[in-house]
Amino acid sequence: QVQLVESGGGLVQAGGSLSLSCAASGRTFSSYGMAWFRQAPGKEREFVAGIRGSGGTTYYADSVKGRFTISRDNAKKTVYLQMNSLKPEDTAIYYCAADRSSRHSRREWEYDYWGQGTQVTVSS
């Protein structure tokens, strides 16, 4: 069983920045597609950003494009999400997810493993 542990969430003012980390287990981490999803109160979980195993291909939800950056360090088995120019509507629980097939996916059901989530709150 692959385990994912998020960290770095917290409270930040609108316009500020925050960096999230996701530490993963498993010796085949480099072959996994990784992604960040988020879920705000009363809303469905939504895709935020994804990255292929090689790290050479990244993709984003339109709502965060140009503000967020996903990256990975396969040697450290860690995925990052750098969030800049944060808005109150970015407030949510952020989840790290892994896809064993490394598909270029924005679909929640195509990810095999999930972290417990970390809270991000952006004040106005």
Phi, psi and chi 1 to 4 in degrees:
 res  aa     phi    psi   chi1   chi2   chi3   chi4
   1 GLN       -  128.9 -173.3   75.4 -100.3      -
   2 VAL   -84.0  135.9  172.8      -      -      -
   3 GLN  -115.5  138.7  -67.3 -175.2  -28.8      -
   4 LEU  -125.0  133.7  -55.0  172.9      -      -
   5 VAL  -130.1  116.5 -179.3      -      -      -
   6 GLU   -88.3  153.9  -57.6   96.5  -26.6      -
   7 SER  -155.4  164.9   62.3      -      -      -
   8 GLY   104.5   -4.1      -      -      -      -
   9 GLY   -68.7  165.2      -      -      -      -
  10 GLY   168.0 -162.9      -      -      -      -
  11 LEU  -106.6  132.1  174.7   65.0      -      -
  12 VAL  -144.3  150.6   65.4      -      -      -
  13 GLN   -78.6  152.7  -72.0 -171.7  -47.1      -
  14 ALA   -53.6  136.8      -      -      -      -
  15 GLY    91.1  -11.2      -      -      -      -
  16 GLY   -85.2 -173.7      -      -      -      -
  17 SER  -129.3  156.2  -62.0      -      -      -
  18 LEU  -153.3  146.0 -155.6   60.7      -      -
  19 SER  -122.2  127.3 -177.6      -      -      -
  20 LEU  -105.6  149.7  -54.3 -178.1      -      -
  21 SER  -127.2  149.9  -62.9      -      -      -
  22 CYS  -133.6  110.7  172.9      -      -      -
  23 ALA   -93.3  131.1      -      -      -      -
  24 ALA  -119.0  150.2      -      -      -      -
  25 SER   -96.7  173.6   65.9      -      -      -
  26 GLY   101.5  133.6      -      -      -      -
  27 ARG   -78.9  -12.8   66.7 -177.7 -173.3   87.0
  28 THR  -102.1   23.8   57.4      -      -      -
  29 PHE   -52.9  -40.1  172.3   79.4      -      -
  30 SER   -63.4  -19.6   62.7      -      -      -
  31 SER   -91.8   -7.7   67.3      -      -      -
  32 TYR   -83.0  138.0  -63.6  166.5      -      -
  33 GLY   -77.1  139.2      -      -      -      -
  34 MET  -123.3  152.7  -58.1  -64.4  -63.3      -
  35 ALA  -153.3  160.9      -      -      -      -
  36 TRP  -114.7  133.5  -69.7   92.6      -      -
  37 PHE  -120.1  165.9  -71.3   76.4      -      -
  38 ARG  -145.0  156.0   67.9 -173.6 -178.4 -173.5
  39 GLN  -140.5  117.3 -173.3  167.9   21.7      -
  40 ALA   -89.9  158.0      -      -      -      -
  41 PRO   -55.4  129.8  -27.0   36.4      -      -
  42 GLY    75.8    6.0      -      -      -      -
  43 LYS  -121.9  163.4  -65.3 -172.7  176.6 -178.6
  44 GLU   -74.3  153.5  -62.0  -69.5  -41.6      -
  45 ARG   -66.5  135.8 -173.1  173.6  -61.7 -178.0
  46 GLU  -129.3  149.5   64.8  174.1  -13.6      -
  47 PHE   -68.9  139.7  170.7   82.5      -      -
  48 VAL  -114.8  -56.0  175.9      -      -      -
  49 ALA  -156.8  148.4      -      -      -      -
  50 GLY  -137.0  158.5      -      -      -      -
  51 ILE  -147.5  136.0 -173.4  167.8      -      -
  52 ARG   -75.4  166.8  -60.6  -67.7  -64.1  -85.3
  53 GLY   -57.1  -37.8      -      -      -      -
  54 SER   -72.0  -20.3   67.5      -      -      -
  55 GLY    84.1   -3.1      -      -      -      -
  56 GLY   -83.5  -14.2      -      -      -      -
  57 THR  -125.1  122.0  -57.8      -      -      -
  58 THR  -125.1  155.4   59.2      -      -      -
  59 TYR  -152.3  152.0   49.2  104.4      -      -
  60 TYR  -138.5  154.4  -59.5   87.9      -      -
  61 ALA   -68.2  146.8      -      -      -      -
  62 ASP   -57.4  -32.4  -71.1  -18.9      -      -
  63 SER   -67.5  -20.2   59.6      -      -      -
  64 VAL  -118.4   -5.3  -53.2      -      -      -
  65 LYS   -58.5  131.0 -165.4  171.9  -61.5 -179.0
  66 GLY    90.2  -13.6      -      -      -      -
  67 ARG  -112.8  -35.4  -60.5 -172.0  -62.4  120.4
  68 PHE  -107.1  150.0  -69.1    9.7      -      -
  69 THR  -135.0  124.4  -58.2      -      -      -
  70 ILE   -99.6  141.2 -173.6  171.4      -      -
  71 SER  -149.2  168.8   61.9      -      -      -
  72 ARG  -146.4  152.2   66.4 -168.5  -64.8  162.1
  73 ASP  -124.9   99.5 -174.6  -25.5      -      -
  74 ASN   -66.8  -30.2  -72.5  -21.5      -      -
  75 ALA   -64.4  -34.8      -      -      -      -
  76 LYS   -93.8   -3.3  -64.4 -178.9  177.9  179.1
  77 LYS    53.0   47.9  -63.0 -178.8  179.5  179.5
  78 THR  -134.6  140.0  -57.9      -      -      -
  79 VAL  -115.3  143.3  178.3      -      -      -
  80 TYR  -122.8  154.7  -54.1   93.9      -      -
  81 LEU  -135.0  108.0 -175.6   67.7      -      -
  82 GLN   -90.0  121.8  178.1   64.0   46.7      -
  83 MET  -115.8  118.2  -55.9 -176.7  -68.6      -
  84 ASN  -118.1  164.0  -60.9  -36.5      -      -
  85 SER    49.0   48.6  -58.5      -      -      -
  86 LEU   -66.0  145.5  -76.7  162.3      -      -
  87 LYS  -120.2  155.7  -54.7  174.2 -178.9  179.0
  88 PRO   -54.7  -33.3  -30.0   37.9      -      -
  89 GLU   -70.5   -7.4   48.6  -97.1   47.7      -
  90 ASP   -80.7   -8.7  -66.0  -41.5      -      -
  91 THR   -60.5  124.3  -64.8      -      -      -
  92 ALA  -178.1  170.6      -      -      -      -
  93 ILE   -87.2  127.6  -60.7  175.3      -      -
  94 TYR  -101.9  130.9  -77.0   70.5      -      -
  95 TYR  -117.8  139.1  -62.9   90.5      -      -
  96 CYS   -93.6  140.6  178.2      -      -      -
  97 ALA  -139.5  151.4      -      -      -      -
  98 ALA  -127.6  138.0      -      -      -      -
  99 ASP  -116.2  115.5  170.9   22.4      -      -
 100 ARG   -63.4  -27.4  -68.8  176.8  -62.9  176.5
 101 SER   -86.7   -6.8  -62.1      -      -      -
 102 SER    51.9   44.9 -167.0      -      -      -
 103 ARG   -76.0  154.9  -71.1  166.9  -71.2 -163.7
 104 HIS   -84.5   74.0 -162.0   81.7      -      -
 105 SER  -113.0  141.5  179.9      -      -      -
 106 ARG  -112.2    9.0  -60.4  170.3 -177.7  -97.6
 107 ARG   -99.3  124.6  -59.0  177.1  178.4 -175.1
 108 GLU   -56.5  -40.1  179.1  179.0   -5.9      -
 109 TRP   -75.8   -7.6   58.7   89.1      -      -
 110 GLU   -93.2    1.1  -68.6 -175.5  -22.7      -
 111 TYR   -99.5  137.6  -73.9   83.9      -      -
 112 ASP   -93.4  -31.8  -58.0  -67.7      -      -
 113 TYR  -130.1  145.8  -52.5  105.7      -      -
 114 TRP  -136.5  145.2  -66.9   83.6      -      -
 115 GLY   -83.8  179.4      -      -      -      -
 116 GLN   -83.7  -14.0   82.2  -70.7  -15.6      -
 117 GLY    95.7  153.3      -      -      -      -
 118 THR  -138.0  136.3 -174.9      -      -      -
 119 GLN   -80.8  130.5  177.5   69.2   49.3      -
 120 VAL  -119.2  123.7  171.8      -      -      -
 121 THR  -123.7  124.9  -57.6      -      -      -
 122 VAL  -113.6  117.9 -176.0      -      -      -
 123 SER   -89.9  151.2   61.6      -      -      -
 124 SER   -88.4      -   59.8      -      -      -
